[in-house]
Amino acid sequence: MGGDDWVKFVSDYHLGGGELVVFDTSRRMAKAYVCYVGCMRVANDGGPAEHTIVDEDAGDQGAAAGGINIGSDDEVLNDEHDEVAAPLVVFTKGIVLSYDEVSKLDLVLTNNDGCIGCPFVHHLTATNVASKQMKIPRRVIEGLNLLPEGVVGICFEAEEYMNVGYRQDRDGRMVFSKQWGVFATQNNLQEGDDVVFNFKPSNQGGVNITCVVHNLRMPA
């Protein structure tokens, strides 16, 4: 291994002496995983799930999180014994999850039957809470078939949902209206919380998409 791809991998994960990297060559498409001790940047239970990091300030440009493919991007896995990849999970760039948060995230992802698009794991900032502005990456919503502008239902875990307007930004991201701030306040979302956004089809209340938000913060 070597060349620009390896240099980028080292740079993206800020690798230095003493870091632990696991190389899995058991499948046709080999992968490299960075192991973090004491905290986890992504949830990875050893399964075939793919992860992507997105930079909120730079649109959806980012590196693969948790694992990076080694080999040709156009290689097709057509062996009958090849595993089917799980849905991709999108993480905000720089997010670091505790082990408790990772456990809760695994539970959320295990119980996401009926969800469409990609789950989005995000670290709430002052912009999201105090300024009441929330953007969902293009990579997450590209499978939702949404109009450029409209309304979605948004709910906290299994609670009642409220309608929130949205518009599509120039870079393709979904931008929630100021009503998002009302939702965040009502559900005690705070700066620094790590949350998961999931989308489900809906036929209630005049909306066809519901956004389900889970907070990974553990109770005090």
ABEGO torsion letter per residue (X at the ends): XEEAAAAAAAAAAGBBBGBBBBBBAABABBBBBBBBBGBBABBBAGBABBBBBBBAAAEABBBBBGBBBBEBAABBBABAABBBBBBBBBBBBGBBBBAAAAAAAAAAAAAABGBBEBBBBBBBBAAAAAAGBBBBBAAAAAAAGBBABEBBBBBBEABBBBBBBBBBBAAGBBBBBAAAAAAAAAAGBBBGBBBBBBBBBBABGGBABBBBBBBABBBX
